[in-house]
Amino acid sequence: MSSAATLVHHTVSVPATTANLGPGFDAFGLALRGTGRFRLSLHVGSLPRADQDERVRCEDEGAGEIASGDDNLVWRSLVAFCEHHDVAVPDVALRSRSTVPLERGLGSSSSAIVAGLVLGRALTEVAVGDRDLIGLATRIEGHPDNVAPAIAGGLVACATDDAGGLVIRRVNPTPTLRPLVLVPTTRQATTSARAVLPRTLSRADASVQAARAGHVLGALLGAWPAAVSLAGDRLHEPARFEAMPATGAVVAELRDAGVHAWLSGAGPSVVAVIDGVRGDVLARVEALAAQHGFEAHAAEVDLSGAVTCPAGGCGLAGDGPVGSDCVRCPRRGV
């Protein structure tokens, strides 16, 4: 490894995600992006390392607390990709810049896993499609609802067939709905949030859950208006709201005000979707968030998912549209 400070130009960019979307537990996911927010960017090359055990230099979210050695999740995922495809692990150093809040239910772990896998595909030039990449990411993460939209972008529905195979369907949601991400200062580890879930669900609740999932999915696709009274979940939200009362209060007040909202992943963040032309609703949501100590961030659905920029490209600079002079960029036309 060269000690030169020159960065070999190669970049990976992965969006944040929100999972479950109410009643779609472990099944529905949505990729999110915002101006300067909710994205993990990974820069690859020959970086000076004071400690030869340093693999990933973390900046922004996680700086100083995320592992930088071989146990870093991005690095472990890169190694997992190479081992899965029986290729050598590239001897590279990484610089990770993330604005995905840690332990807030916005897919920070999934974005790290996906970044490592997508980077592995790019560096080794192994010919593998997104479907196979989602399968490997699911085996690492445990569930597909965050990793699938992080890779494919858009709105994703995940299911397991009778043979145990993973079935993924991806679609662009209706552009008339505008996501708002409400992020608290407090954190919630996913493992702790899963520990409070009930072991069983009654037949009546299971029936309600399935019916509501269909209504929510149709509303996000624009097939019919959202029915806020059907946004709630019977499986994971009630128990988690008891453990996160401030989040529960925010979701309840939003729904009472006619705003479609859900607990994002394992929480404690909340995602609401509003009609993009209703500025008065936006103001009410922002005011309600502030009352409970949440920061409201306007976001968009990320349609591109994880993308890579090869040497000589633009580096996926920033979070806005790619310049027209970058003819090689995979985000052109997105």
matplotlib code that plots the C-alpha trace (Angstrom):
import matplotlib.pyplot as plt

x = [0.0, 1.4, 1.7, 0.9, -2.0, -3.4, -6.8, -7.5, -10.8, -13.5, -16.7, -19.8, -22.9, -25.8, -29.1, -30.7, -33.9, -37.1, -38.5, -41.9, -43.8, -46.4, -47.9, -45.3, -43.1, -39.8, -41.4, -41.7, -38.8, -38.3, -35.0, -34.6, -32.4, -32.2, -30.0, -26.8, -28.6, -29.3, -26.5, -23.3, -20.5, -17.4, -14.2, -11.6, -7.8, -4.4, -4.9, -2.1, -2.6, -0.9, -2.1, -1.7, -4.7, -6.9, -9.2, -11.9, -11.7, -15.2, -16.3, -19.5, -21.9, -20.0, -16.7, -14.8, -17.2, -17.4, -14.7, -12.0, -10.2, -11.1, -14.3, -15.7, -19.1, -18.2, -14.9, -16.5, -19.0, -16.4, -14.5, -17.7, -18.3, -14.8, -15.0, -18.5, -17.1, -13.7, -11.7, -8.8, -9.7, -8.3, -5.7, -7.4, -8.1, -11.6, -12.9, -16.5, -18.7, -22.1, -25.0, -27.3, -28.0, -26.8, -29.4, -32.3, -34.2, -32.9, -30.8, -27.3, -26.1, -27.7, -26.1, -22.7, -23.3, -24.5, -21.6, -19.1, -20.8, -21.2, -17.6, -16.6, -18.5, -16.9, -13.3, -13.2, -15.3, -17.2, -20.3, -23.2, -26.6, -28.5, -30.8, -27.8, -26.3, -29.6, -29.5, -26.0, -26.8, -29.9, -27.8, -25.4, -28.1, -30.8, -33.7, -34.2, -36.4, -33.6, -30.8, -33.1, -34.1, -30.6, -29.4, -32.3, -33.8, -37.5, -40.2, -39.5, -41.7, -39.9, -41.2, -40.1, -41.7, -42.7, -39.3, -37.5, -36.5, -36.3, -38.7, -38.0, -40.2, -39.2, -41.3, -41.2, -43.8, -46.2, -44.3, -47.2, -46.3, -43.4, -41.5, -40.6, -38.1, -38.5, -35.3, -34.9, -31.6, -32.1, -31.0, -32.5, -30.5, -32.3, -31.5, -33.2, -36.2, -36.6, -36.5, -39.8, -41.8, -44.5, -43.8, -47.2, -50.0, -53.7, -55.5, -57.7, -54.6, -52.9, -55.9, -55.9, -52.2, -52.4, -55.4, -53.7, -50.4, -52.3, -53.9, -50.6, -48.8, -51.6, -51.5, -47.8, -48.1, -50.8, -53.5, -55.8, -55.7, -53.9, -56.3, -54.5, -56.8, -55.1, -51.5, -51.0, -49.5, -50.5, -47.2, -44.2, -45.4, -47.5, -44.7, -42.0, -44.1, -44.3, -40.5, -40.3, -43.1, -42.0, -42.0, -45.4, -46.8, -45.4, -46.9, -50.3, -50.5, -49.6, -52.2, -54.8, -54.0, -54.7, -51.0, -49.9, -46.9, -45.1, -42.3, -39.2, -37.7, -37.0, -37.2, -37.0, -37.3, -40.6, -41.4, -44.5, -45.7, -47.7, -49.1, -46.3, -48.4, -49.8, -47.4, -49.7, -49.4, -45.6, -45.6, -47.8, -45.6, -42.5, -44.1, -45.3, -41.8, -40.2, -42.6, -41.4, -37.7, -37.5, -35.8, -37.9, -36.0, -37.7, -36.6, -37.2, -37.5, -34.2, -34.8, -31.2, -30.2, -26.5, -24.3, -20.6, -18.3, -15.2, -11.8, -12.0, -15.6, -17.1, -17.0, -20.7, -19.9, -22.6, -26.1, -27.6, -27.9, -24.8, -23.1, -23.8, -20.0, -19.8, -20.5, -19.6, -21.7, -24.3, -26.6, -27.0, -30.7, -31.8]
y = [0.0, 3.3, 6.0, 8.7, 11.0, 10.7, 9.2, 6.7, 8.0, 5.5, 6.3, 4.4, 6.2, 4.5, 6.0, 5.8, 3.7, 3.4, 0.0, -1.6, 1.5, 0.7, -2.8, -4.1, -5.6, -7.0, -6.7, -3.1, -0.6, 2.8, 4.5, 8.1, 11.1, 14.7, 17.7, 16.8, 14.2, 10.5, 9.2, 7.2, 8.0, 5.7, 6.9, 4.3, 4.5, 4.9, 6.9, 7.6, 5.4, 6.2, 2.8, -0.1, -1.7, 1.1, 0.1, 2.6, 6.3, 7.4, 11.0, 12.8, 10.3, 7.6, 9.4, 8.3, 5.5, 3.2, 0.5, 1.4, -1.9, -5.3, -5.4, -2.4, -3.3, -1.8, -3.7, -7.0, -6.7, -6.1, -9.2, -11.2, -10.3, -11.4, -14.6, -15.4, -15.1, -16.6, -13.6, -11.8, -9.0, -5.7, -4.0, -0.6, 2.0, 3.6, 7.0, 6.8, 10.0, 9.3, 11.5, 8.6, 8.9, 6.0, 3.8, 5.9, 3.4, 4.8, 1.9, 3.0, -0.6, -1.6, 1.3, 0.2, -3.5, -2.4, 0.0, -2.8, -5.2, -2.7, -1.7, -5.3, -5.8, -2.6, -3.3, -7.0, -6.6, -9.8, -9.9, -10.1, -8.5, -6.5, -9.5, -11.6, -8.7, -8.3, -11.9, -11.7, -8.4, -10.1, -13.0, -10.5, -8.2, -10.8, -9.0, -7.6, -4.6, -2.1, -3.6, -4.1, -0.4, 0.7, -1.3, -0.9, 2.4, 3.3, 1.3, -2.4, -5.3, -8.4, -11.9, -15.5, -18.1, -21.7, -23.0, -20.5, -18.2, -14.5, -12.6, -8.8, -6.4, -2.8, 0.1, 3.9, 5.2, 8.0, 11.3, 13.3, 12.1, 14.0, 12.2, 14.0, 12.4, 13.2, 12.4, 12.5, 13.0, 9.7, 6.4, 2.9, -0.2, -2.5, -5.6, -3.9, -2.9, -6.4, -7.9, -6.2, -7.7, -10.2, -13.8, -14.4, -12.5, -13.5, -14.6, -11.5, -9.2, -11.1, -10.6, -6.8, -6.6, -8.2, -6.0, -2.8, -3.7, -3.9, -0.5, 1.2, -0.3, 0.8, 4.4, 4.7, 3.6, 6.2, 3.6, 5.2, 7.9, 7.1, 6.1, 7.4, 5.2, 2.2, 3.4, 1.7, -1.7, -4.5, -6.4, -4.1, -0.6, -1.0, -2.7, -0.3, 2.7, 1.6, 1.5, 4.8, 7.0, 10.2, 8.5, 7.0, 10.4, 11.9, 9.2, 9.3, 13.1, 13.0, 10.4, 12.3, 15.3, 13.3, 12.8, 9.3, 8.4, 5.3, 4.2, 4.0, 0.6, -0.2, 3.5, 6.0, 8.1, 8.7, 9.1, 11.0, 11.4, 14.4, 15.9, 17.9, 20.9, 21.2, 23.7, 24.1, 20.4, 20.7, 23.5, 21.6, 18.5, 20.6, 22.3, 19.1, 17.5, 20.4, 20.2, 16.6, 17.3, 15.8, 17.5, 17.4, 17.0, 17.2, 14.3, 12.6, 9.0, 7.9, 6.2, 5.3, 3.3, 2.4, 3.8, 3.7, 6.1, 4.7, 6.2, 9.4, 10.1, 12.9, 11.2, 11.5, 14.8, 16.1, 14.9, 16.9, 16.3, 15.1, 17.6, 17.2, 17.0, 13.6, 11.3, 8.1, 8.7, 6.0, 8.6, 10.4, 10.7, 9.8]
z = [0.0, -1.0, 1.7, -0.8, 0.0, -3.5, -3.6, -6.4, -7.7, -7.0, -5.1, -3.9, -2.8, -0.9, 0.2, 3.6, 3.9, 5.8, 6.4, 7.3, 6.3, 8.9, 8.4, 6.0, 8.7, 7.3, 3.8, 2.6, 2.2, 0.7, -0.3, 0.9, 0.1, 1.1, 0.3, 2.1, 4.2, 4.4, 2.3, 2.8, 0.4, 0.3, -1.3, -2.2, -2.8, -1.3, 1.9, 4.4, 7.4, 10.7, 11.9, 9.4, 11.0, 9.9, 7.0, 7.0, 8.1, 9.2, 8.9, 9.8, 11.4, 13.4, 13.4, 16.5, 17.5, 14.5, 14.2, 11.7, 11.4, 10.0, 12.1, 10.3, 8.8, 5.4, 5.3, 6.5, 3.7, 1.1, 2.4, 2.4, -1.2, -2.2, -0.2, -1.7, -5.2, -4.4, -5.4, -3.7, -1.3, -2.7, -0.5, -0.4, 2.3, 2.5, 3.6, 4.7, 4.9, 6.2, 7.0, 7.8, 11.6, 13.6, 15.4, 14.3, 12.1, 8.8, 7.7, 8.8, 9.1, 5.8, 4.0, 5.3, 4.2, 0.7, 0.3, 1.0, -1.4, -4.2, -3.8, -3.9, -7.2, -8.7, -7.6, -8.5, -11.7, -10.8, -13.0, -10.5, -10.7, -8.1, -7.4, -6.3, -4.4, -2.5, -1.6, -0.2, 1.7, 3.2, 4.5, 6.1, 7.5, 8.3, 6.6, 3.0, 3.7, 4.2, 2.0, -1.0, -1.5, -0.6, -3.6, -6.0, -5.0, -5.0, -3.2, -2.6, -1.5, -0.3, 0.4, 0.8, -1.5, -0.5, -1.6, 0.7, -2.2, -1.8, -4.1, -4.6, -6.5, -7.0, -8.3, -8.4, -5.9, -6.8, -7.1, -5.5, -2.0, -0.3, 2.5, 5.7, 8.0, 11.7, 13.6, 17.4, 19.3, 21.1, 19.7, 19.6, 18.8, 16.4, 18.6, 21.6, 19.5, 18.2, 21.7, 22.7, 19.8, 20.6, 19.8, 18.3, 16.6, 16.8, 13.7, 13.8, 14.0, 11.2, 9.0, 9.8, 9.2, 5.7, 4.7, 5.8, 4.1, 0.8, 1.3, 2.3, -0.7, -3.1, -1.6, -2.0, -5.6, -6.2, -6.9, -4.4, -1.7, 1.5, 4.4, 7.5, 9.7, 8.1, 8.5, 11.8, 12.5, 14.9, 15.0, 15.8, 16.4, 19.7, 21.6, 20.3, 21.0, 24.7, 24.7, 22.8, 24.1, 22.5, 19.1, 19.8, 20.7, 17.4, 15.3, 17.1, 16.8, 13.1, 12.3, 14.4, 12.2, 9.0, 8.1, 6.9, 9.1, 10.4, 12.7, 10.5, 10.9, 14.5, 15.3, 16.9, 13.8, 12.1, 8.4, 7.2, 3.6, 2.6, -0.5, -2.0, -2.7, 0.8, 2.4, 5.4, 6.2, 6.0, 8.5, 10.9, 10.7, 11.4, 14.3, 15.8, 15.4, 17.2, 20.1, 20.8, 20.2, 16.7, 13.7, 10.5, 7.3, 3.8, 1.7, -1.6, -2.7, -4.0, -7.3, -8.2, -5.1, -4.7, -7.4, -8.1, -9.9, -11.7, -11.9, -14.0, -13.2, -11.2, -7.8, -7.3, -5.7, -3.4, -3.2, -6.0, -9.8, -11.6, -13.9, -17.6, -18.2, -16.5, -19.4, -17.5, -14.4, -13.6, -12.3, -15.6, -16.4, -12.9]

ax = plt.figure().add_subplot(projection="3d")
ax.plot(x, y, z, "-o")
ax.set_aspect("equal")
plt.show()
